[in-house]
Every structure is written in C-alpha cells, then in structure tokens.
Amino acid sequence: MVPLWFYLVVSAALFAIGAYGALARRNAIAIVMSVELMLNAANINLVAFWRYLNPFEINGQIFAAFVFIVAAAEAAVGLALIISIYRSRQTVIVEDVNMLKW
Amino acid sequence: MEITWQTIAFAAFAVMTLGGGLMVVISRNLWHSALFLMLSLFGTSGLFVLLVAPFLAAVQVLVYIGAIAILVLFAIMLTRRMMGLEETQNTQWPAAAAVALVLFLILFVTVSPLVDEQWFKDIFGGDEKDSLGQRISRLNADLPVDTDERDENGELKVKPNDQLNFVTVEAIGEALVTRDGFVLPFELASILLTAALIGAIVVAREDEA
C-alpha cells in the first residue's frame, strides 16, 4: 500500500502550485482555477488522513463533502463577480480593477 | 516498498493531478488551462478511488468536472476578449514562485520521513524522539482493512469487498440526516449554497432598464 506521506507530498505540491497560480496570474478566472486547485489539495489531505488514521469513522468523508459544497459556492459567486466586473469595466485583469485602491 | 498495481496507479494519478495543475497555472491559453484543470480534477478523483472513497470520487467527477469546470469554461467564453493576453503572469511572479517553493519545501520537510531526525533536531531543536514525518510514516498499512495476509487455506483474510464497504454511500447518507450525525452542518451547507447561488444570480444578471 502506498504510504500516507506520498499522498501528503502530492497534496503539498498541488497546494504550492495553486498558491503560485493565485499569486502570479493576472486573469481573475485563472486565479479562481488556482484556488480550486488549492481546495483540491486540502481535500486530498482530508481523505488521506481519514483513510490512514480512522477509516471506520465517517467524519473524514463528510468533511471532504463539505469542502465540495464550499468550493461550488465559491466558484459560483466568484465567477458571477468576474462576469459582473467584465460587464462594467471590460476587463478581467485583476490589476486593472483598482477602484477600491488609494 | 514493492511495486504493486496500487503504486503504479498512484503514480499515474499523481502525475495526472500535478501535471494538470502545473499546466493550469503556466499555460498561456486560458481555455487550455480550464481543460487541464479538468485533467487535474480527474486525477484527484483517481486518488480518491485509491483511498477507497468511491462516493467522493463520483462526487468529484460530477460536481467538480461536471459543474465547476464547466462553469469556468462558460465564464471564459463570456469574457472571451481576455483570452489572447500576451502577459499571463504579473510582474511579481518570481516572488510568487519563491513563496510557493518555500511553502512546498516546508510542507515536504514536515510530512516526509526522508528528512533525518538528527538534521531536523540540529536546526529546530526540540526533544521529540522522531520528526513528525517519521511519525507520519509509521501510520502505514498496519490497518486491518488493507492487508494481503492469508489464512491457512490461502484465502485472503480481508476480502477485497470488505475493504470497499467500510464506509458505504448508505452510511454517508444516513449520517447526513440523523441527529447524532451531521444534520446541522448539512442544513447550514444547504443554506450557504442556496444563498451563494441566489447571490451569484443577483450579481451577474444585467441591470434592467
């Protein structure tokens, strides 16, 4: 069986990739995608720890399912905001959306 | 560690997840990014299958690939003028790469048993006998649910079916609607999702008049 830390390393790498994307991309949709990657990394961690530490309890899987729900809500609201910004400013580049900056 | 079909499948799905994820953040074409996101999500669902969470694997495909990734594709199409950007990374990308690399190294040192305990102690001190990674690595396969041991008749002690059934979809469904289980978080999550979707409609719809 694959040892637990393999999963943790994959999850850490996926999280780091997502963090890089969220920090470095200019397009807001790409940032949303990077955040999805980070949520996925967290989910891999949750399920892996559930599987190796406490596989007969159900809470690990339930927790991962709640992460799905939050991810869906986040994607829906985030993309709605992006479309709304695009409609009023004709851009989805985050640096160009600086009305709240002083 | 011997190479089994499980190890090979893990490697394949891990490469799929990480390669897809990497292409999401470095691809210049946003449309390709979204397609690679689907690949990465599919790899994650494969990892869930290996972790014996078939319900989550199915939900991953249905909700993530079927709904969220498609939603992203629609958002890209609605903002299509933005796809042909020359500069896809902002000017601070070297700093972002450094942050991501340092984050990964910290997490790797923490979870991996490859880091020698003496080396770890020399830098960080502490009187723990082992590093955290070594303690994590001992959590391996001594679970009753995953053993290749056979009894005297040569039969597997734990049948493959037993492994697959230790948390059933039925049990998950029951836990979500019983008072001893997770009915309150479940209802809260429903309210969150409803509010988010209504909010999304309100934010994204065109102003009439």
Contacts between the chains, C-beta under 8 A, distances in Angstrom:
chain1	res1	chain2	res2	distance
A	1	B	4	8.0
A	1	B	6	6.3
A	1	B	140	7.0
A	1	B	141	4.2
A	1	B	146	5.2
A	2	B	6	6.0
A	2	B	7	5.9
A	2	B	10	4.6
A	2	B	50	7.0
A	3	B	1	7.2
A	3	B	137	5.9
A	3	B	140	5.0
A	3	B	141	7.5
A	4	B	136	5.8
A	4	B	137	7.2
A	4	B	139	5.1
A	4	B	140	6.6
A	5	B	111	5.1
A	5	B	112	5.5
A	5	B	113	6.2
A	5	B	133	6.3
A	5	B	136	5.3
A	5	B	137	5.4
A	6	B	10	6.6
A	6	B	14	7.6
A	7	B	47	7.0
A	7	B	51	7.3
A	8	B	107	7.6
A	8	B	111	4.1
A	8	B	112	7.9
A	8	B	136	6.9
A	9	B	107	7.9
A	9	B	108	6.1
A	9	B	111	6.4
A	9	B	112	6.3
A	10	B	14	4.7
A	10	B	17	6.5
A	10	B	18	6.5
A	10	B	47	7.3
A	12	B	103	7.9
A	12	B	104	5.7
A	12	B	107	3.6
A	12	B	108	6.0
A	12	B	111	6.7
A	13	B	18	5.5
A	13	B	104	5.9
A	14	B	17	6.1
A	14	B	18	6.2
A	14	B	21	5.2
A	14	B	40	7.7
A	15	B	103	7.2
A	15	B	104	7.8
A	15	B	107	7.3
A	16	B	100	4.3
A	16	B	101	7.0
A	16	B	103	5.0
A	16	B	104	3.7
A	16	B	107	7.4
A	17	B	18	7.0
A	17	B	21	4.5
A	17	B	22	5.6
A	17	B	24	7.7
A	17	B	25	5.8
A	17	B	100	7.0
A	18	B	21	6.8
A	18	B	25	7.5
A	19	B	96	7.8
A	19	B	99	6.8
A	19	B	100	4.9
A	19	B	103	5.9
A	20	B	25	5.7
A	20	B	96	5.3
A	20	B	97	5.8
A	20	B	99	7.5
A	20	B	100	3.7
A	21	B	24	6.4
A	21	B	25	3.4
A	23	B	92	7.1
A	23	B	93	7.8
A	23	B	95	7.7
A	23	B	96	3.5
A	23	B	99	6.5
A	23	B	100	7.3
A	24	B	25	7.3
A	24	B	89	4.8
A	24	B	90	6.1
A	24	B	92	6.9
A	24	B	93	3.9
A	24	B	96	3.9
A	24	B	97	7.0
A	25	B	25	6.7
A	25	B	88	6.5
A	25	B	89	6.4
A	25	B	90	7.4
A	26	B	85	6.9
A	26	B	87	6.5
A	26	B	88	6.2
A	26	B	89	6.7
A	26	B	90	5.0
A	27	B	30	6.0
A	27	B	82	6.1
A	27	B	85	6.7
A	27	B	88	6.8
A	29	B	30	6.4
A	29	B	34	8.0
A	29	B	72	6.4
A	29	B	75	5.5
A	29	B	76	5.8
A	29	B	79	6.9
A	29	B	82	7.9
A	30	B	24	7.6
A	30	B	25	7.4
A	30	B	30	6.2
A	30	B	33	6.0
A	30	B	88	7.3
A	32	B	72	6.8
A	32	B	75	7.9
A	33	B	24	5.5
A	33	B	33	6.1
A	33	B	34	6.7
A	33	B	37	5.1
A	33	B	72	6.1
A	34	B	24	6.9
A	34	B	25	6.0
A	36	B	37	6.7
A	36	B	41	7.8
A	36	B	64	7.6
A	36	B	68	6.5
A	36	B	72	7.9
A	37	B	21	5.0
A	37	B	24	6.3
A	37	B	25	7.7
A	37	B	37	7.4
A	37	B	40	6.6
A	40	B	17	7.8
A	40	B	40	7.2
A	40	B	41	6.6
A	40	B	44	5.1
A	40	B	64	7.6
A	43	B	44	7.1
A	43	B	56	7.8
A	44	B	17	8.0
A	44	B	44	6.2
A	44	B	47	5.9
A	44	B	48	8.0
A	47	B	47	7.8
A	47	B	48	5.8
A	47	B	51	5.0
A	47	B	53	5.2
A	47	B	56	6.2
A	48	B	51	6.0
A	50	B	51	7.8
A	50	B	53	7.6
A	51	B	51	4.4
A	51	B	52	6.3
A	51	B	53	7.1
A	52	B	139	5.0
A	52	B	140	7.6
A	52	B	143	7.1
A	53	B	139	6.6
A	55	B	52	7.5
A	55	B	143	6.4
A	55	B	145	5.6
A	55	B	166	5.8
A	55	B	167	7.1
A	56	B	145	8.0
A	56	B	166	5.9
A	56	B	167	7.5
A	58	B	167	5.7
A	58	B	171	5.8
A	58	B	172	6.3
A	58	B	175	4.9
A	58	B	181	7.7
A	59	B	182	7.8
A	61	B	53	5.8
A	61	B	55	6.8
A	61	B	56	6.0
A	61	B	167	5.9
A	61	B	172	6.1
A	62	B	172	6.8
A	62	B	175	6.1
A	62	B	176	7.1
A	62	B	181	8.0
A	62	B	182	5.3
A	62	B	185	7.7
A	64	B	53	7.4
A	64	B	56	5.5
A	65	B	56	6.9
A	65	B	59	6.7
A	65	B	172	7.5
A	66	B	185	6.5
A	66	B	189	5.6
A	68	B	56	8.0
A	68	B	59	5.9
A	68	B	60	7.6
A	68	B	63	5.4
A	68	B	64	7.4
A	69	B	189	4.5
A	69	B	192	6.9
A	69	B	193	5.7
A	70	B	189	7.7
A	70	B	192	7.2
A	71	B	64	7.4
A	71	B	68	6.6
A	72	B	63	6.1
A	72	B	67	6.6
A	72	B	68	6.1
A	72	B	193	6.6
A	72	B	196	7.8
A	73	B	192	5.7
A	73	B	193	5.3
A	73	B	196	3.5
A	73	B	197	7.5
A	74	B	196	7.7
A	75	B	68	4.6
A	75	B	71	5.7
A	75	B	72	7.1
A	76	B	71	6.8
A	76	B	196	5.4
A	76	B	197	5.7
A	76	B	200	4.3
A	77	B	196	5.2
A	77	B	199	5.8
A	77	B	200	5.2
A	77	B	203	7.2
A	79	B	71	5.8
A	79	B	72	6.8
A	79	B	74	7.9
A	79	B	75	4.3
A	79	B	200	7.5
A	79	B	204	7.8
A	80	B	199	7.3
A	80	B	200	3.7
A	80	B	201	7.4
A	80	B	203	4.3
A	80	B	204	3.8
A	81	B	203	5.8
A	81	B	204	7.9
A	82	B	75	6.0
A	82	B	79	6.9
A	83	B	75	6.2
A	83	B	78	5.6
A	83	B	79	6.9
A	83	B	204	4.9
A	84	B	203	5.1
A	84	B	204	5.5
A	86	B	78	7.1
A	86	B	79	4.6
A	86	B	82	7.6
A	87	B	206	7.3
A	90	B	81	7.6
A	91	B	82	7.1
A	92	B	79	5.0
A	92	B	82	4.8
A	93	B	82	7.2
A	93	B	85	7.6
A	95	B	90	6.5
